Amino acid sequence: MSNPQSNEPKVDASWIGWFVGMMGNEFVCRVPIKFIKNRLNLAGLEYLEDTLNVVLEPLFDRSVASVSGHEEKLYGMIHANYIMTERGVEDMRLKYERGDFGVCPKFYCKGQKALPVGLSDEWGHSTVKIYCPSCRDVFKPRSRPKLDGAMFGTSFPHLFFMELPMLRPQPPVEKYVPRLHGFRLHESAFKPLD
């Protein structure tokens, strides 16, 4: 007989739990079921009811269930909508502060925490990149290259810092200056030959 007050951790057997828990999906946050079930949050998304049912499946058995791949796209586009909400920004803030998204690779950004960004809002155009709020540049993440950038969209990091301006870092104080034998190179040294 099982004890209902057991201290054993609960195992999330849902499709969402499986997907969010997959290695390589650390950038993705858990979208609440209530948000997904609200049809207003699905407006404009193309999907089949069967696909939505798999995403909402509380007891997902990946060994038996046939997963079409459309589930990832549907969840990804719902995720893109969710992270633009107040609660979604808060969920992503927790991941940002933990450093789940990685850091800027630029030396003068001094390990500035980054945010995920898509280069397109349309599915299938590019994989997720990371955005450095200090130098305001975009980079390939060290890992997770398979997540579609549309799961985060092109606007997320900018909305994030509009909502949480106290987290916006200062731009780097220093900038690399190319030199040759100690002398700064003239701009003409970098122009391509005609």
Secondary structure, DSSP 8 states (H G I E B T S, - for coil): ---TT--S-----SHHHHHHHSTT-TT-----HHHHH-GGGGTT----HHHHHHHT-SS--TTTS---SHHHHHHHHHHHHHTTSHHHHHHHHHHHHHTTT-B---GGGTT-B-EEE-S-SSTTS-B-EEE-TTT--EE--SS-TTSBGGGTTTTHHHHHHHH-GGG-----S-----EETTEE--GGGGS---
